[in-house]
Amino acid sequence: MPVRIRDAAVASAMFAVPAAPAQTLIDYSGLRVATPIPGPARPTRRRAICSLAFIRYADGDLGPYHEFAVAFLVRPPDGGPIGAFIHWLPVNQAFTLDAGRTIWGFPKEIADIPIDLASRIKRCAVRFGGRTALELAVKPGLPMPGGAAAPKVDAYSCLDGITRRTPWTMSPSGVRLRPGGARLTLGDHPVADELRGLGLHGARALSSSTVAHLAMEFADATEVRR
């Protein structure tokens, strides 16, 4: 430790979702969703943030692989900075599956994850046995200055009833950002049904981004709840 990723490419989108059903969805973790976007009239209409991302890992300690992430911004139990709770994390290689579940408790499962990062519009699908769970397309944005992305965040996970925190450091370059710019298509899978229940089918993204080159380090995980 730490596990190092020397080069990866990412496309992602952030969506505002109703806080109450988002909280219900992650109650199993013992964490609370962050609600940085107030509701238009009542606290019960506050919005949480759901992030969807697809990543192509080209060079790293876990080898090359593809990954898709569904995450929510959360408030940690100790009152520290807002972190990211990883709710779902399919991958397409067995070694990273085993490492992710064993070392960090990430909720990884094997899927077919075709990714196109070479075209102007970045695209990804997640499929199981030929059936599409979801598809995400991200349009190009405007180039951002170096260091625009957060260099460090705590990633939270919950597997087999144990919630863990993993320090996660990022070093991005070639960052592009725009408002909106993402299209999510939901298919046939329990997670697709969960996202549909949050109103994400056909929803407009708050923002979308791409990162041409991303280096990362994942430290060891610590338990925060059992």
ABEGO torsion letter per residue (X at the ends): OBBBBABBBBBBBBBBBBAAAAAAAAAAAGBBBBBABBBAABAAABBBBBBBBBBBBABBAAEBBBBBBBBBBBBBAAGBBBBBBBABBBBABAAAAAAAAAAAGBBBBBBBBBBBAABABBBBBBBBGGBBABBBBBBBBBBBBBGABBABBBBBBBBGGBBBBBBBBBBBBGBBBBBEGBBBBBBBBAAAAAAAAAGABGBBBABBBBBABBBBBBBBBBBABX
